[in-house]
Amino acid sequence: MTPTAKQISKPRLPAYPVYKPSGVEWMGEIPSNWQVNQLKRIASLRAGAAITAESIDEVGQYPVFGGNGIRGFTSSYTHEGDFPLIGRQGALCGCVNFASGRFWASEHAVVAASRPQIDPRWLMYLLCAMSLNSYSESAAQPGLAIETISVLRVPTPDVCVQRQIVFFLDRETARIDALIARKQRQIELLQEKRAALITHTVTKGLDPKAPLRDSGVEWMGDIPTHWRIVSVKWAYDIQLGKMLQNSPVSKADVSVPYLKALHVLWGHVDTSDLPEMWASPTDVAQFAVKSGDILVCEGGEAGRTGMVDAVPAPCIIQNALHRVRAKDGDLRFLLYVLHVVGSGGWFDVLCNKATIAHFTREKLAELKIPLPPSLDEQSAIAASLDRETGRINDLIEKINKSIVTLREYRTTLISAAVTGKINVREGA
């Protein structure tokens, strides 16, 4: 059962008998018989050793730890024993992992070696509770300085209490992690169900009794006998975007917002915080985007497709995108068809992804798709998929929210235990 907000804020565990001020904001009050030490008094902090990419593979004997866990394996090791590891650079700054046995710690990790009377797993939980990423010293390329974090003050109970905290947190976090894993599996199954539903509906239609015929196209399989197989260009207009223009070339040029490949997500388009480029009035008319347009990525994740909901006017597309508008086809039906092509990996085949994938206008124009002859049937299929996938998406969103809640609960529980807000000792 997912913990409630009340259970998260007030864990159902007793407090210690007497507390004292720690003098450190993130700790608050701590049990009266605990000490406060600088981190360097309870652990030796050292950066790992450099290792080349060529030295890392999948068949070596010893794991190589980077800033966020195992990167691969190698033939030698730098450490032996139990050690918390702290990510020290980039987006992984402050990330805490735990290594046991023989392993190689790379230069992207800080190795925390426990001093006498300090349990290494308790130290790991303590580091997890310290929000070390907040001590990053560079906005451009975040990084942790050992000199900075080594003088941070931390709560320190005696080693017996440390081990009781470890026993409690190992058990409770394992239960939470198992529940999160089950929920993530539920999401995977729902995503598979959604993909299968879309594939079946856009290739078989809504009538389960409709007679079928072989399409002759591998990814389609059988389709209703009354459907056609057409090239995209037959039912839709395609416009490749404008090459990026960083400065005006005439007095008539204007600066306008534009969309590029990173703005296109599967199913929708992010039109917030758009960059601008210069364009002529003719360009603005030719490359303009409006609500309801479909945008298809020419490069990057070639074929990734989204529909524009709302967009500032004027707004145009860069030449990494195709704009698709309807001639004799429903755009939402096409959106679902392209989703099937993408989820099946067929864009990679079409684009020969052995090198850099480009889904050119010609490739998109010639792509064969199934098409019900009636716009009404196309629209009915799209509307049905909107409803059914919407229900699945709502379930996925609810499960994702419960995972967020569980992770917050896990973080809160660790912090409460290592700062003494809850007394996890047996018989307390």
Secondary structure, DSSP 8 states (H G I E B T S, - for coil): ----HHHHHS-SS---S-EEE-S-TTT-EEETT-EEEEHHHHEEEEE-B---GGG-BSS-SEEEEETTEEEEEES--SEEEEEEEEE-BGGGTT-EEEEEEEEEEBTTEEEEEE-TT--HHHHHHHHHHTTGGGG---SSS-B--HHHHTT-EEEE--HHHHHHHHHHHHHHHHHHHHHHHHHHHHHHHHHHHHHHHHHHHHHH-S-TT--EEE-S-TTT-EEETT-EEEEHHHHEEEEE-B----S-SSTT-EEEEEE-GGGEETEEE--SS--EEEE-HHHHHHHB--TT-EEEESSSSTT-EEE-----SS-EEBTTEEEEEESSS-HHHHHHHHHHHHHTTHHHHHHTTTS-----HHHHHH-EEEE-S-HHHHHHHHHHHHHHHHHHHHHHHHHHHHHHHHHHHHHHHHHHHHTTSS--STT-
